[in-house]
Every structure is written in C-alpha cells, then in structure tokens.
Amino acid sequence: MAILRHFEYDDAVTLQKLSYTDMSLKEIQSMICDWNKCEYKGKYFEMLAVIHDGGIVGEISLYEKSDTVISIGIRVFPAYQRQGFGKKALYMALEIAKNKGYKIVSQQVRRDNVPSIALHQSLGFETDGCEYINQKGNEVIIFLKALY
C-alpha cells in the first residue's frame, strides 16, 4: 500500500541516491523547502513523496493551471516501477485535486511513454488522439479527466 506525504529534510539523502545524483544534500534540502511552500509562481503547487513500507518509491506533483484546471506529474523510481505505485499515487492525487475544488486534470504524456499512456487510460483519462510538440520539443499526447 502506498501513501502520499510532504517531503522532509531527512529525505534528501534518499532523493540524492534515487534521482538527484548531481545535486548536493544542501541543494536538495533547499528544493524540499521550496516544495513545502505549496506555491510556485503564485499558483498552487505541491510535491509529495510516494511512500511504501516507510520508504520513498516516487514523487508526485500537483500544479494549478487555472482556477479549475490542474496538472499532476507522477514519477516512480525505476526500482519500484510496474508494482502499482504509480496508479495508486495518481488516484490519491486525483482525490486531492477534487477536494481542492479543481474540475479538470490536464496531462501531457510523452508519446513514447507507453506505460504512462496505459496508466492514464486505466484511470479514465481521455485524449483526442492527436500528437503535439511541447515546449521541450517532445512529442506528447494530451490527456484530460473531469473530476466529479
């Protein structure tokens, strides 16, 4: 079973090992401090740790696009992928977004990220099937989900 929680300073060591290998512990702790402000560029933003059996298996972010639209980014660290943590974490993040009053989730998923496409489809996200080029130059598919 997975849970979501805010990152803590002590998580910096784990994050450095699992993901942020080119950053110092001090830099990661500063990043955690910024995440825990729950705001980015004047909009709601929250970065949460995905926890299983007391350890961090991934991270998930919620970012306000407008008063009614939010984007959710999920990343499960490689050693923990394909174990259902992404689906459970995304489901919990959808509940957070819904409880905060957001009406629509808008996601960009890289065209070559087949597992993420399947994950979004399994949770009822819809797409127009068109491919787009995002700001980073990646081919992406836009997925939408209404929060009822």
DSSP file (Angstrom, degrees, kcal/mol; ACC not computed):
  #  RESIDUE AA STRUCTURE BP1 BP2  ACC     N-H-->O    O-->H-N    N-H-->O    O-->H-N    TCO  KAPPA ALPHA  PHI   PSI    X-CA   Y-CA   Z-CA
    1    1 A M              0   0    0      0, 0.0    52,-0.6     0, 0.0     2,-0.3   0.000 360.0 360.0 360.0 138.0    0.0    0.0    0.0
    2    2 A A  E     -A   52   0A   0     50,-0.1     2,-0.3    82,-0.1    50,-0.2  -0.789 360.0-171.7-108.0 150.8    1.3    3.5   -0.9
    3    3 A I  E     -A   51   0A   0     48,-2.1    48,-3.0    -2,-0.3     2,-0.4  -0.902  17.6-129.9-130.9 164.5    0.7    6.8    0.9
    4    4 A L  E     +A   50   0A   0     -2,-0.3     2,-0.3    46,-0.2    46,-0.2  -0.927  32.8 157.2-114.1 142.2    1.5   10.4    0.0
    5    5 A R  E     -A   49   0A   0     44,-1.6    44,-3.5    -2,-0.4     3,-0.1  -0.979  44.6 -88.3-153.6 161.9    3.2   12.8    2.3
    6    6 A H  E     -A   48   0A   0     -2,-0.3    42,-0.2    42,-0.2     2,-0.1  -0.380  52.1-101.4 -67.0 151.6    5.2   16.0    2.1
    7    7 A F        -     0   0    0     40,-0.6     2,-0.3    25,-0.1    -1,-0.1  -0.448  35.8-151.7 -71.5 149.3    9.0   15.6    1.7
    8    8 A E    >   -     0   0    0     -2,-0.1     3,-1.9     1,-0.1     4,-0.3  -0.826  28.4-107.5-118.7 159.4   11.1   16.1    4.8
    9    9 A Y  T >  S+     0   0    0     -2,-0.3     3,-2.0     1,-0.3     4,-0.3   0.873 118.4  60.3 -54.3 -39.7   14.7   17.3    5.1
   10   10 A D  T >> S+     0   0    0      1,-0.3     3,-0.8     2,-0.2     4,-0.5   0.706  90.9  70.6 -63.6 -18.3   15.9   13.8    6.0
   11   11 A D  H <> S+     0   0    0     -3,-1.9     4,-2.8     1,-0.2    -1,-0.3   0.641  75.3  85.5 -71.8 -13.2   14.5   12.6    2.6
   12   12 A A  H <> S+     0   0    0     -3,-2.0     4,-2.4    -4,-0.3    -1,-0.2   0.871  85.1  53.8 -57.9 -38.8   17.3   14.5    0.9
   13   13 A V  H <> S+     0   0    0     -3,-0.8     4,-1.6    -4,-0.3    -1,-0.2   0.938 112.1  43.8 -62.3 -46.9   19.7   11.5    1.3
   14   14 A T  H  X S+     0   0    0     -4,-0.5     4,-2.5     1,-0.2     5,-0.2   0.918 113.2  51.4 -64.7 -43.9   17.3    9.1   -0.3
   15   15 A L  H  X>S+     0   0    0     -4,-2.8     4,-2.6     1,-0.2     5,-2.6   0.877 107.3  53.8 -62.1 -37.3   16.4   11.6   -3.1
   16   16 A Q  H  <5S+     0   0    0     -4,-2.4    -1,-0.2    -5,-0.2    -2,-0.2   0.893 113.0  43.2 -64.6 -38.5   20.1   12.1   -3.8
   17   17 A K  H  <5S+     0   0    0     -4,-1.6    -2,-0.2    -5,-0.2    -1,-0.2   0.889 122.6  36.6 -71.8 -40.0   20.6    8.3   -4.2
   18   18 A L  H  <5S-     0   0    0     -4,-2.5    -2,-0.2    -5,-0.1    -3,-0.2   0.773 137.4 -16.0 -88.5 -28.1   17.4    7.7   -6.3
   19   19 A S  T  <5S+     0   0    0     -4,-2.6     2,-1.0    -5,-0.2     3,-0.2   0.623 119.0  59.5-146.3 -45.9   17.1   10.7   -8.5
   20   20 A Y    > < +     0   0    0     -5,-2.6     3,-1.6     1,-0.2     8,-0.1  -0.412  55.1 149.3-101.1  58.1   19.1   13.9   -7.8
   21   21 A T  T 3   +     0   0    0     -2,-1.0    -1,-0.2     1,-0.3    -5,-0.1   0.724  68.5  54.2 -67.5 -23.9   22.6   12.4   -8.0
   22   22 A D  T 3  S+     0   0    0     -3,-0.2     2,-0.3     2,-0.1    -1,-0.3   0.326  96.0  83.9 -94.8   9.1   24.2   15.6   -9.3
   23   23 A M  S <  S-     0   0    0     -3,-1.6     2,-0.1    -7,-0.1    -3,-0.0  -0.839  77.5-120.2-111.8 149.5   22.9   17.8   -6.5
   24   24 A S     >  -     0   0    0     -2,-0.3     4,-2.3     1,-0.1     5,-0.2  -0.409  29.3-111.1 -78.0 161.8   24.3   18.3   -3.0
   25   25 A L  H  > S+     0   0    0      1,-0.2     4,-2.7     2,-0.2     5,-0.2   0.887 120.5  54.3 -59.5 -38.3   22.3   17.5    0.1
   26   26 A K  H  > S+     0   0    0      2,-0.2     4,-2.1     1,-0.2    -1,-0.2   0.908 108.0  48.9 -63.2 -42.0   22.0   21.2    0.8
   27   27 A E  H  > S+     0   0    0      2,-0.2     4,-2.1     1,-0.2    -1,-0.2   0.904 112.3  48.2 -64.4 -41.2   20.6   21.9   -2.6
   28   28 A I  H  X S+     0   0    0     -4,-2.3     4,-2.5     2,-0.2    -2,-0.2   0.907 110.3  51.2 -67.2 -41.3   18.1   19.1   -2.3
   29   29 A Q  H  X S+     0   0    0     -4,-2.7     4,-2.2     2,-0.2    -1,-0.2   0.886 109.6  50.7 -62.9 -37.8   17.1   20.3    1.2
   30   30 A S  H  X S+     0   0    0     -4,-2.1     4,-2.2     2,-0.2    -1,-0.2   0.902 109.8  50.4 -63.9 -41.2   16.6   23.8   -0.2
   31   31 A M  H  X S+     0   0    0     -4,-2.1     4,-2.7     2,-0.2    -2,-0.2   0.906 109.0  51.3 -63.1 -42.0   14.4   22.3   -3.0
   32   32 A I  H  X S+     0   0    0     -4,-2.5     4,-2.4     2,-0.2    -2,-0.2   0.911 107.9  52.8 -61.0 -42.6   12.3   20.4   -0.4
   33   33 A C  H  < S+     0   0    0     -4,-2.2     4,-0.3     1,-0.2    -1,-0.2   0.920 110.7  47.2 -58.5 -44.6   11.9   23.7    1.5
   34   34 A D  H >< S+     0   0    0     -4,-2.2     3,-1.5     1,-0.2     5,-0.5   0.919 110.5  52.5 -63.3 -44.0   10.6   25.3   -1.7
   35   35 A W  H >< S+     0   0    0     -4,-2.7     3,-1.9     1,-0.3    12,-0.4   0.902 103.3  58.0 -57.5 -41.8    8.3   22.4   -2.5
   36   36 A N  T 3< S+     0   0    0     -4,-2.4    -1,-0.3     1,-0.3    -2,-0.2   0.485  86.8  75.8 -75.1  -0.9    6.7   22.6    1.0
   37   37 A K  T <  S-     0   0    0     -3,-1.5    -1,-0.3    -4,-0.3    -2,-0.2   0.657  92.8-143.3 -76.6 -16.5    5.7   26.2    0.4
   38   38 A C    <   +     0   0    0     -3,-1.9     7,-1.0    -4,-0.3     2,-0.3   0.813  66.5  94.1  57.8  34.0    2.9   24.7   -1.8
   39   39 A E  E     -G   44   0B   0     -5,-0.5     2,-0.3     5,-0.3     5,-0.2  -0.982  46.5-179.7-153.9 140.4    3.2   27.6   -4.2
   40   40 A Y  E >  S-G   43   0B   0      3,-2.7     3,-1.6    -2,-0.3     6,-0.0  -0.946  77.2 -15.1-145.0 123.4    5.1   28.2   -7.4
   41   41 A K  T 3  S-     0   0    0     -2,-0.3     3,-0.1     1,-0.3    -1,-0.0   0.867 128.9 -52.2  51.8  41.2    4.9   31.4   -9.4
   42   42 A G  T 3  S+     0   0    0      1,-0.2     2,-0.3     3,-0.0    -1,-0.3   0.543 119.4 101.8  78.8   7.3    1.8   32.5   -7.5
   43   43 A K  E <  S-G   40   0B   0     -3,-1.6    -3,-2.7    21,-0.0    -1,-0.2  -0.855  83.0 -86.5-122.8 158.6   -0.1   29.3   -8.1
   44   44 A Y  E     +G   39   0B   0     -2,-0.3    20,-2.7    -5,-0.2     2,-0.3  -0.407  52.6 165.6 -62.1 131.9   -0.9   26.2   -6.1
   45   45 A F  E     + B   0  63A   0     -7,-1.0     2,-0.4    18,-0.2    18,-0.2  -0.973  10.7 179.4-148.8 134.9    1.9   23.6   -6.3
   46   46 A E  E     - B   0  62A   0     16,-2.2    16,-2.5    -2,-0.3     2,-0.5  -0.987  10.7-165.1-141.2 130.2    2.5   20.6   -4.2
   47   47 A M  E     - B   0  61A   0    -12,-0.4   -40,-0.6    -2,-0.4     2,-0.4  -0.971  18.5-174.3-114.2 124.1    5.2   18.0   -4.5
   48   48 A L  E     -AB   6  60A   0     12,-3.2    12,-2.5    -2,-0.5     2,-0.3  -0.899  23.4-122.5-122.6 146.9    4.6   14.8   -2.4
   49   49 A A  E     -AB   5  59A   0    -44,-3.5   -44,-1.6    -2,-0.4     2,-0.7  -0.670  19.5-137.0 -82.5 138.7    6.6   11.7   -1.7
   50   50 A V  E     -AB   4  58A   0      8,-2.5     7,-3.2    -2,-0.3     8,-1.1  -0.896  29.9-164.3 -94.7 118.8    5.1    8.4   -2.7
   51   51 A I  E     +AB   3  56A   0    -48,-3.0   -48,-2.1    -2,-0.7     2,-0.4  -0.875  19.0 175.1-114.6 135.7    5.8    6.1    0.3
   52   52 A H  E >  S-AB   2  55A   0      3,-2.7     3,-2.2    -2,-0.4   -50,-0.1  -0.987  77.3 -11.2-137.1 129.2    5.6    2.3    0.5
   53   53 A D  T 3  S-     0   0    0    -52,-0.6     3,-0.1    -2,-0.4   -51,-0.1   0.851 129.5 -55.4  50.2  38.8    6.7    0.4    3.7
   54   54 A G  T 3  S+     0   0    0      1,-0.2     2,-0.3     0, 0.0    -1,-0.3   0.370 118.0 103.7  81.7  -4.4    8.2    3.6    5.0
   55   55 A G  E <  S-B   52   0A   0     -3,-2.2    -3,-2.7   -41,-0.0     2,-0.5  -0.795  76.5-107.2-113.1 155.1   10.5    4.2    2.0
   56   56 A I  E     +B   51   0A   0     -2,-0.3    -5,-0.2    -5,-0.2     3,-0.1  -0.650  36.8 167.2 -79.6 125.2   10.2    6.7   -0.9
   57   57 A V  E     -     0   0A   0     -7,-3.2    20,-2.3    -2,-0.5     2,-0.3   0.470  63.9 -31.2-113.6  -8.2    9.3    4.9   -4.1
   58   58 A G  E     -BC  50  76A   0     -8,-1.1    -8,-2.5    18,-0.3     2,-0.3  -0.977  57.0-107.0 178.9-170.2    8.5    8.0   -6.2
   59   59 A E  E     -BC  49  75A   0     16,-2.8    16,-2.6    -2,-0.3     2,-0.4  -0.988  17.7-165.0-144.9 151.4    7.2   11.6   -6.3
   60   60 A I  E     -BC  48  74A   0    -12,-2.5   -12,-3.2    -2,-0.3     2,-0.4  -1.000   6.3-161.1-141.0 137.5    4.0   13.2   -7.5
   61   61 A S  E     -BC  47  73A   0     12,-2.8    12,-2.1    -2,-0.4     2,-0.4  -0.896   7.4-158.4-120.4 148.9    3.3   16.9   -8.1
   62   62 A L  E     -BC  46  72A   0    -16,-2.5   -16,-2.2    -2,-0.4     2,-0.4  -0.997  16.4-177.5-122.0 127.6    0.1   18.8   -8.4
   63   63 A Y  E     -BC  45  71A   0      8,-2.9     8,-2.7    -2,-0.4     2,-0.3  -0.982  24.3-127.5-134.5 124.2    0.3   22.2  -10.3
   64   64 A E  E     + C   0  70A   0    -20,-2.7     6,-0.3    -2,-0.4     3,-0.1  -0.509  24.1 176.1 -70.5 125.7   -2.5   24.6  -10.8
   65   65 A K  S    S-     0   0    0      4,-2.8     2,-0.3     1,-0.4     5,-0.2   0.772  72.6 -23.8 -93.9 -36.6   -3.0   25.6  -14.5
   66   66 A S  S    S-     0   0    0      3,-2.0    -1,-0.4   -23,-0.0     0, 0.0  -0.877  85.6 -72.1-156.9-174.7   -6.1   27.8  -13.7
   67   67 A D  S    S+     0   0    0     -2,-0.3     3,-0.0     1,-0.2    -3,-0.0   0.779 133.6  23.0 -60.4 -26.0   -8.8   28.1  -11.1
   68   68 A T  S    S+     0   0    0     34,-0.1    35,-2.5     1,-0.1    36,-2.3   0.533 112.5  73.7-118.2 -10.0  -10.4   24.9  -12.4
   69   69 A V  E     + d   0 104A   0     34,-0.2    -4,-2.8    33,-0.2    -3,-2.0  -0.909  52.1 176.5-116.6 134.4   -7.6   23.0  -14.2
   70   70 A I  E     -Cd  64 105A   0     34,-2.4    36,-2.4    -2,-0.4     2,-0.4  -0.940  18.4-144.9-131.4 153.5   -4.7   21.2  -12.6
   71   71 A S  E     -C   63   0A   0     -8,-2.7    -8,-2.9    -2,-0.3     2,-0.5  -0.947  11.4-158.8-116.9 141.4   -1.8   19.1  -13.9
   72   72 A I  E     -C   62   0A   0     -2,-0.4     2,-0.5    34,-0.2   -10,-0.2  -0.982   2.5-163.8-124.0 125.9   -0.5   16.1  -12.0
   73   73 A G  E     -C   61   0A   0    -12,-2.1   -12,-2.8    -2,-0.5     2,-0.4  -0.937   7.2-169.5-112.2 126.6    3.0   14.7  -12.6
   74   74 A I  E     +C   60   0A   0     -2,-0.5     2,-0.4   -14,-0.2   -14,-0.2  -0.924   9.2 175.9-117.1 137.7    3.9   11.2  -11.4
   75   75 A R  E     -C   59   0A   0    -16,-2.6   -16,-2.8    -2,-0.4     2,-0.5  -0.932   8.1-169.1-141.2 118.5    7.4    9.7  -11.3
   76   76 A V  E     -C   58   0A   0     -2,-0.4   -18,-0.3   -18,-0.2     5,-0.1  -0.913  34.2-113.1-102.8 130.4    8.0    6.3   -9.8
   77   77 A F    >   -     0   0    0    -20,-2.3     3,-2.8    -2,-0.5     4,-0.5  -0.333  31.5-107.9 -66.0 145.2   11.7    5.5   -9.4
   78   78 A P  G >  S+     0   0    0      0, 0.0     3,-1.2     0, 0.0    -1,-0.1   0.779 115.3  56.9 -47.4 -42.4   13.0    2.7  -11.7
   79   79 A A  G 3  S+     0   0    0      1,-0.2    -2,-0.1     3,-0.0   -22,-0.0   0.679 113.6  42.2 -65.4 -15.0   13.4    0.0   -9.0
   80   80 A Y  G X  S+     0   0    0     -3,-2.8     3,-0.6   -23,-0.2     5,-0.4   0.346  86.5 119.7-114.1   4.0    9.7    0.4   -8.0
   81   81 A Q  T <   +     0   0    0     -3,-1.2    -4,-0.0    -4,-0.5     0, 0.0  -0.276  67.4  28.3 -70.5 158.3    8.1    0.6  -11.4
   82   82 A R  T 3  S+     0   0    0      1,-0.1    -1,-0.2    -6,-0.0    -3,-0.0   0.781  91.3 101.5  63.1  31.6    5.4   -1.8  -12.5
   83   83 A Q  S <  S-     0   0    0     -3,-0.6    -2,-0.1     0, 0.0    -1,-0.1   0.259  99.7-101.0-123.4   8.4    4.3   -2.6   -9.0
   84   84 A G  S  > S+     0   0    0     -4,-0.0     4,-2.0     3,-0.0     5,-0.2   0.432  89.3 118.3  90.1  -0.7    1.1   -0.4   -9.0
   85   85 A F  H  > S+     0   0    0     -5,-0.4     4,-2.6     1,-0.2     5,-0.2   0.885  73.7  52.5 -67.6 -37.7    2.6    2.5   -7.0
   86   86 A G  H  > S+     0   0    0      2,-0.2     4,-2.7     1,-0.2     5,-0.2   0.925 110.7  46.6 -63.1 -45.4    2.0    5.0   -9.9
   87   87 A K  H  > S+     0   0    0      2,-0.2     4,-2.3     1,-0.2    -1,-0.2   0.922 114.7  46.4 -64.0 -44.9   -1.6    4.1  -10.3
   88   88 A K  H  X S+     0   0    0     -4,-2.0     4,-2.3     2,-0.2    -2,-0.2   0.922 114.6  47.2 -64.5 -44.3   -2.3    4.3   -6.5
   89   89 A A  H  X S+     0   0    0     -4,-2.6     4,-2.4     2,-0.2    -2,-0.2   0.908 112.7  48.8 -65.3 -42.4   -0.4    7.6   -6.2
   90   90 A L  H  X S+     0   0    0     -4,-2.7     4,-2.3    -5,-0.2    -1,-0.2   0.905 110.2  52.0 -65.1 -40.1   -2.2    9.1   -9.2
   91   91 A Y  H  X S+     0   0    0     -4,-2.3     4,-1.6    -5,-0.2    -2,-0.2   0.928 111.3  46.8 -59.6 -45.6   -5.5    8.0   -7.8
   92   92 A M  H  X S+     0   0    0     -4,-2.3     4,-1.9     1,-0.2    -2,-0.2   0.884 111.1  51.9 -65.4 -38.1   -4.8    9.7   -4.5
   93   93 A A  H  X S+     0   0    0     -4,-2.4     4,-2.6     1,-0.2    -1,-0.2   0.870 105.3  55.5 -66.4 -36.4   -3.6   12.8   -6.2
   94   94 A L  H  X S+     0   0    0     -4,-2.3     4,-2.5     1,-0.2    -1,-0.2   0.897 107.4  50.2 -60.7 -39.6   -6.8   13.0   -8.2
   95   95 A E  H  X S+     0   0    0     -4,-1.6     4,-2.6     2,-0.2    -2,-0.2   0.893 109.4  50.7 -65.8 -40.1   -8.7   12.9   -4.9
   96   96 A I  H  X S+     0   0    0     -4,-1.9     4,-1.4     2,-0.2    -2,-0.2   0.946 111.9  47.5 -60.9 -48.0   -6.6   15.7   -3.5
   97   97 A A  H  <>S+     0   0    0     -4,-2.6     5,-2.2     1,-0.2     4,-0.3   0.916 112.6  48.9 -60.4 -44.9   -7.3   17.8   -6.6
   98   98 A K  H ><5S+     0   0    0     -4,-2.5     3,-1.6     1,-0.2    -1,-0.2   0.922 109.9  51.2 -61.2 -45.2  -11.0   17.1   -6.4
   99   99 A N  H 3<5S+     0   0    0     -4,-2.6    -1,-0.2     1,-0.3    -2,-0.2   0.741 105.8  56.5 -66.7 -22.7  -11.1   18.0   -2.7
  100  100 A K  T 3<5S-     0   0    0     -4,-1.4    -1,-0.3    -3,-0.3    -2,-0.2   0.462 123.6-104.9 -86.5  -2.0   -9.4   21.3   -3.5
  101  101 A G  T < 5 +     0   0    0     -3,-1.6    -3,-0.2    -4,-0.3    -2,-0.1   0.521  68.1 148.0  95.8   5.8  -12.1   22.2   -6.0
  102  102 A Y      < -     0   0    0     -5,-2.2    -1,-0.3     1,-0.1   -33,-0.2  -0.471  28.7-166.1 -73.1 149.2  -10.4   21.5   -9.3
  103  103 A K        +     0   0    0    -35,-2.5    44,-3.3     1,-0.3     2,-0.4   0.701  65.1  34.0-107.7 -27.7  -12.7   20.3  -12.1
  104  104 A I  E     -dE  69 146A   0    -36,-2.3   -34,-2.4    42,-0.2     2,-0.5  -0.990  58.8-151.4-137.3 139.0  -10.3   19.1  -14.8
  105  105 A V  E     -dE  70 145A   0     40,-2.8    40,-1.8    -2,-0.4     2,-0.5  -0.952  15.3-166.1-107.0 128.3   -6.9   17.4  -14.8
  106  106 A S  E     - E   0 144A   0    -36,-2.4     2,-0.4    -2,-0.5   -34,-0.2  -0.970   9.7-175.8-117.6 124.2   -4.8   18.1  -17.9
  107  107 A Q  E     - E   0 143A   0     36,-3.2    36,-2.7    -2,-0.5     2,-0.5  -0.940  21.4-152.5-124.4 140.7   -1.8   15.9  -18.6
  108  108 A Q  E     - E   0 142A   0     -2,-0.4     2,-0.5    34,-0.2    34,-0.2  -0.962  21.1-175.7-104.0 123.4    1.0   15.9  -21.1
  109  109 A V  E     - E   0 141A   0     32,-2.5    32,-2.7    -2,-0.5    -2,-0.0  -0.981  30.6-112.2-122.4 128.6    2.3   12.4  -21.6
  110  110 A R  E >   - E   0 140A   0     -2,-0.5     3,-2.1    30,-0.2    30,-0.3  -0.317  23.5-127.5 -58.5 137.5    5.3   11.7  -23.9
  111  111 A R  T 3  S+     0   0    0     28,-3.0    -1,-0.1     1,-0.3    29,-0.1   0.793 109.1  51.0 -56.4 -32.5    4.2    9.7  -27.0
  112  112 A D  T 3  S+     0   0    0     27,-0.4     2,-1.3     1,-0.1    -1,-0.3   0.399  83.6  95.2 -90.1   3.7    6.9    7.1  -26.3
  113  113 A N    <>  +     0   0    0     -3,-2.1     4,-2.2     1,-0.2     3,-0.3  -0.588  47.0 168.4 -95.2  74.2    5.9    6.6  -22.7
  114  114 A V  H  > S+     0   0    0     -2,-1.3     4,-2.5     1,-0.2     5,-0.2   0.866  72.1  53.5 -58.2 -42.7    3.7    3.6  -23.3
  115  115 A P  H  > S+     0   0    0      0, 0.0     4,-2.3     0, 0.0    -1,-0.2   0.903 110.4  47.8 -61.3 -38.8    3.3    2.6  -19.5
  116  116 A S  H  > S+     0   0    0     -3,-0.3     4,-2.5     2,-0.2    -2,-0.2   0.885 110.0  52.2 -69.5 -37.5    2.2    6.2  -18.7
  117  117 A I  H  X S+     0   0    0     -4,-2.2     4,-2.3     2,-0.2    -1,-0.2   0.947 111.7  46.5 -60.7 -47.6   -0.3    6.2  -21.5
  118  118 A A  H  X S+     0   0    0     -4,-2.5     4,-2.3     1,-0.2    -2,-0.2   0.892 110.8  53.4 -61.9 -40.2   -1.8    2.9  -20.3
  119  119 A L  H  X S+     0   0    0     -4,-2.3     4,-1.0     2,-0.2    -2,-0.2   0.945 110.4  45.8 -59.8 -49.3   -1.8    4.2  -16.7
  120  120 A H  H ><>S+     0   0    0     -4,-2.5     5,-2.5     1,-0.2     3,-0.6   0.905 112.7  50.3 -63.6 -41.3   -3.8    7.3  -17.7
  121  121 A Q  H ><5S+     0   0    0     -4,-2.3     3,-1.6     1,-0.2    -1,-0.2   0.889 106.1  56.5 -62.8 -38.3   -6.2    5.3  -19.8
  122  122 A S  H 3<5S+     0   0    0     -4,-2.3    -1,-0.2     1,-0.3    -2,-0.2   0.747 106.4  50.9 -66.9 -22.3   -6.8    2.9  -16.9
  123  123 A L  T <<5S-     0   0    0     -4,-1.0    -1,-0.3    -3,-0.6    -2,-0.2   0.249 125.5 -98.9 -99.4  12.0   -7.9    5.8  -14.7
  124  124 A G  T < 5 +     0   0    0     -3,-1.6    -3,-0.2     1,-0.2    -2,-0.1   0.635  67.3 154.7  86.5  14.5  -10.4    7.1  -17.2
  125  125 A F      < -     0   0    0     -5,-2.5     2,-0.3    -6,-0.2    -1,-0.2  -0.467  28.5-150.0 -71.0 149.6   -8.4    9.9  -18.8
  126  126 A E  E     -F  144   0A   0     18,-3.1    18,-3.0    -2,-0.1     2,-0.3  -0.860  12.6-171.3-120.3 155.9   -9.4   10.7  -22.4
  127  127 A T  E     -F  143   0A   0     -2,-0.3    16,-0.1    16,-0.2    14,-0.0  -0.965  32.4-132.1-141.0 157.6   -7.5   12.1  -25.3
  128  128 A D  E     -     0   0A   0     14,-0.5     3,-0.1    -2,-0.3    15,-0.1   0.482  49.7-121.4 -86.0  -2.5   -8.3   13.4  -28.8
  129  129 A G  E    S+     0   0A   0     13,-0.3     2,-0.2     1,-0.3    14,-0.1   0.389  70.1 129.5  81.9  -4.8   -5.6   11.1  -30.1
  130  130 A C  E     -     0   0A   0     12,-0.1    12,-0.6     1,-0.0     2,-0.4  -0.543  53.4-132.6 -83.7 149.9   -3.6   14.0  -31.6
  131  131 A E  E     -F  141   0A   0     -2,-0.2     2,-0.3    10,-0.1    10,-0.2  -0.805  23.6-172.6-101.0 144.7    0.1   14.4  -31.0
  132  132 A Y  E     -F  140   0A   0      8,-2.9     8,-3.2    -2,-0.4     2,-0.6  -0.861  25.0-122.6-129.0 162.8    1.6   17.7  -30.0
  133  133 A I  E     -F  139   0A   0     -2,-0.3     6,-0.2     6,-0.2     2,-0.0  -0.953  31.9-150.5-107.1 122.0    5.1   19.1  -29.6
  134  134 A N    >   -     0   0    0      4,-2.5     3,-2.1    -2,-0.6     6,-0.0  -0.192  35.4 -86.8 -85.0-177.5    5.6   20.5  -26.1
  135  135 A Q  T 3  S+     0   0    0      1,-0.3    -1,-0.1     2,-0.1    -2,-0.0   0.727 128.3  55.1 -62.6 -22.7    7.9   23.4  -25.0
  136  136 A K  T 3  S-     0   0    0      2,-0.1    -1,-0.3     0, 0.0    -3,-0.0   0.420 120.2-107.9 -90.2   1.4   10.8   20.9  -24.6
  137  137 A G  S <  S+     0   0    0     -3,-2.1     2,-0.3     1,-0.3    -2,-0.1   0.589  73.6 139.0  84.7  10.9   10.4   19.6  -28.2
  138  138 A N        -     0   0    0      1,-0.0    -4,-2.5   -27,-0.0     2,-0.5  -0.653  59.1-116.7 -90.3 144.8    8.9   16.3  -27.1
  139  139 A E  E     + F   0 133A   0     -2,-0.3   -28,-3.0    -6,-0.2   -27,-0.4  -0.694  47.6 175.7 -75.7 123.7    6.0   14.6  -28.9
  140  140 A V  E     -EF 110 132A   0     -8,-3.2    -8,-2.9    -2,-0.5     2,-0.4  -0.894  30.5-140.3-131.4 159.1    3.2   14.4  -26.4
  141  141 A I  E     -EF 109 131A   0    -32,-2.7   -32,-2.5    -2,-0.3     2,-0.5  -0.960  23.9-132.3-114.0 136.7   -0.4   13.4  -26.1
  142  142 A I  E     -E  108   0A   0    -12,-0.6   -14,-0.5    -2,-0.4     2,-0.4  -0.806  22.3-168.1 -92.5 126.3   -2.8   15.5  -24.0
  143  143 A F  E     -EF 107 127A   0    -36,-2.7   -36,-3.2    -2,-0.5     2,-0.3  -0.926   2.3-168.1-112.8 139.9   -5.0   13.5  -21.6
  144  144 A L  E     -EF 106 126A   0    -18,-3.0   -18,-3.1    -2,-0.4     2,-0.3  -0.935   7.4-177.2-125.7 149.0   -8.0   15.1  -19.8
  145  145 A K  E     -E  105   0A   0    -40,-1.8   -40,-2.8    -2,-0.3     2,-0.3  -0.962  20.0-138.3-146.2 129.4  -10.1   13.9  -16.9
  146  146 A A  E     -E  104   0A   0     -2,-0.3     2,-0.7   -42,-0.2   -42,-0.2  -0.675  17.7-139.6 -82.3 140.0  -13.1   15.5  -15.4
  147  147 A L              0   0    0    -44,-3.3    -2,-0.0    -2,-0.3   -52,-0.0  -0.902 360.0 360.0-102.6 115.6  -13.2   15.4  -11.6
  148  148 A Y              0   0    0     -2,-0.7    -1,-0.1     0, 0.0   -45,-0.1   0.399 360.0 360.0-101.8 360.0  -16.7   14.7  -10.4
